[in-house]
Amino acid sequence: MKIYSGGCLCGAIRFAATGPAEKPHTCSCRFCQQHTGAPTAAWVEFPAERLAWAGAKPATWRSSDYSSRAFCPACGSSIGAIDDEPIVALLIGGFDDPSDPALQPQYHSFEDCRPVWLQVETASGEE
């Protein structure tokens, strides 16, 4: 199986996720916007048992009744979201190779929260 690696801006947090990558998508919900500082975030999910952390572990902030947002306590980089299921959604920009075709978003969540000036294209060609 493929291993997807990445980490935070300062390198204190590194991760290795064993494929396949699941549910690559973009999201424009207010939590994602505020977590990343961007109008849309690009995510991919992995079951927690297929993810290994190296170096520091991410700090978390409880953002809902089922999920916590993860970030680097040293540099503040947004890492992803750790759900109670347990699923870990990692931000695609944190991967060493974010252009990997397996990470290409397939759908867009919370379209109604997307700024009207932003066009988001997914692999299906839909906005």
C-alpha positions in Angstrom: 0.0 0.0 0.0 1.1 3.5 -0.7 2.3 5.7 2.1 1.4 9.4 2.1 3.7 11.6 4.2 3.7 15.2 5.3 3.9 17.5 8.2 3.7 21.1 9.5 5.5 24.2 8.4 8.3 24.0 11.0 8.8 20.2 10.7 8.0 19.4 14.4 5.1 17.3 13.3 5.4 14.6 10.6 2.9 12.0 9.6 2.7 8.9 7.5 -0.7 7.7 6.3 -1.1 4.3 4.7 -3.3 4.3 1.6 -5.8 4.3 0.1 -6.6 7.9 0.6 -10.4 8.3 1.3 -12.9 11.0 0.5 -10.6 13.7 -0.9 -12.8 16.8 -1.0 -12.9 20.5 -0.5 -15.0 22.2 2.2 -16.2 25.8 2.7 -17.9 25.4 6.1 -17.2 28.1 8.7 -15.1 25.8 10.8 -12.8 25.0 7.9 -12.6 28.6 6.9 -11.6 29.7 10.4 -9.3 26.7 11.0 -7.3 27.4 7.9 -7.8 31.1 7.3 -8.9 30.2 3.7 -12.3 30.4 2.1 -12.1 26.6 1.3 -10.0 23.8 2.7 -8.9 20.6 0.9 -9.1 17.4 2.9 -8.5 13.7 2.7 -9.4 11.1 5.2 -7.7 8.1 6.7 -8.8 5.7 9.5 -6.7 6.6 12.6 -5.2 3.1 12.7 -3.5 3.8 9.3 -1.9 7.1 10.5 1.4 7.4 12.4 2.7 10.6 13.9 6.5 11.3 14.1 8.1 14.0 16.2 5.6 16.1 18.1 1.9 15.1 18.2 -0.6 17.8 17.1 -2.3 19.9 19.7 -6.1 19.8 19.4 -9.1 22.1 20.0 -12.6 20.6 20.3 -14.6 22.2 17.5 -17.8 20.1 17.7 -19.4 17.2 19.5 -17.6 14.7 17.3 -14.4 16.3 16.1 -11.2 18.2 17.2 -9.1 20.5 15.0 -5.4 19.6 15.0 -2.5 22.0 14.7 1.2 22.3 15.4 1.8 23.8 18.9 5.2 25.1 17.7 4.4 26.9 14.4 0.6 26.9 14.5 0.2 25.1 11.1 -3.3 23.6 10.6 -2.9 19.8 10.3 -6.4 18.5 10.1 -9.3 17.2 12.1 -9.4 14.2 14.4 -12.9 12.7 14.6 -14.2 10.4 17.3 -15.1 7.7 14.8 -11.9 7.5 14.7 -11.2 9.1 11.4 -8.4 11.6 10.8 -8.9 14.2 8.0 -5.7 15.7 6.9 -5.3 19.0 5.0 -4.0 18.2 1.6 -1.6 21.2 1.6 0.4 19.5 4.4 1.4 16.5 2.3 4.9 16.3 0.8 3.3 15.7 -2.6 -0.1 17.5 -2.6 -0.3 17.1 -6.3 -0.6 13.3 -6.0 -3.7 12.3 -8.2 -5.1 10.2 -5.3 -5.5 13.4 -3.3 -7.4 15.3 -5.9 -10.8 16.5 -4.4 -13.8 14.5 -5.7 -16.6 16.7 -4.2 -17.2 20.0 -2.4 -18.9 20.3 1.0 -20.8 23.2 2.3 -21.1 24.9 -1.1 -23.6 27.4 0.5 -20.8 28.8 2.7 -18.4 29.3 -0.3 -17.8 33.0 -1.1 -19.6 33.9 -4.3 -16.4 35.1 -5.9 -14.6 31.7 -5.4 -15.0 29.0 -8.0 -14.0 25.5 -6.8 -13.5 22.7 -9.3 -13.4 19.1 -8.3 -12.3 16.0 -10.2 -15.8 15.5 -11.4 -15.6 19.0 -13.0 -18.4 20.3 -10.8 -18.1 23.4 -8.7 
